[in-house]
Amino acid sequence: MSLQDTAGSRPSWVDHDLYPFKSRFVELNGHTLHYVDEGSGPILLMLHGNPTWSFEYRDVIKALRGQFRCIALDHAGFGLSVAAPGYGYQPADHADVLVAFLDHLNLSNITLVAHDWGGPIGFFAAEQRPERFERLVLAQTWAWPLDGELVISLVSRMMRLSFGRELARRSNFFVNTLIRIGHRRRKVSQVEMTHYQQALATRERRLACANLPGAITGSREFLAKVEDGLSLVDHLPTLIIWADSDFAFGKHYRERWESKLPNHTTVIIKGAGHFVQSDAADDMSQAIRNWWSGSAGGNVSGG
């Protein structure tokens, strides 16, 4: 049975040993949203990108739930979340859903933990509800139009065409390729791959991941709005966790964040790939602990 058929329940292919959390579901604006809410203490709101889900944060959650309240949401159509009929799957859509989610749970004193598309989506929410946020943790992400990124722009424009989106929906190309090349320190096991593959197992489910690459250029107005709003949150204490072997986000992204967010600490995780929270979970967890306790300062290297 598909996730659409079993919305609101946890499918049997989710391995409890790998993902040992209670699955929570909320009906919101026609969506069935899945999230985990583990531990107690200061809130870490963990947002994933494409083509993943909260599963990528599993080891970070396990490491930090003794000290923090770790909330990890699956965007509508990703992971175990089921989107409402007619949903657009655009970053602005995901951002609006996130704002509604924060309001529904009445979350405050939030530390945003943003990766990949979780950056622009999360920053939009923070700019709409700045009173709810108090810190930022950024890893391999951005929050501005990518006008100068030639290769990324070309791929994005191709994915805006119907044949590009159809190609992505016919196969699980994004999962089967990006998850593997996005891990540099370790090899992803087949059982881990199954959790990413099953979350986007059908042509219908892959609509979520097929739309976001085209949105890199197609959602320029949204991304420009997010960048313009950074002044609302750029004073917040910020931890920049950066993997130096990412195929997608090089050091110039990190440097741009450092220039935009003056109240930052940077931790460079050597040898880690794009999915740093899965590839180097121990280093990422320790970086957050050190930064929170105030023992990490300036630019340091992890791993």
Disulfide bonds with the S-S distance in Angstrom:
none
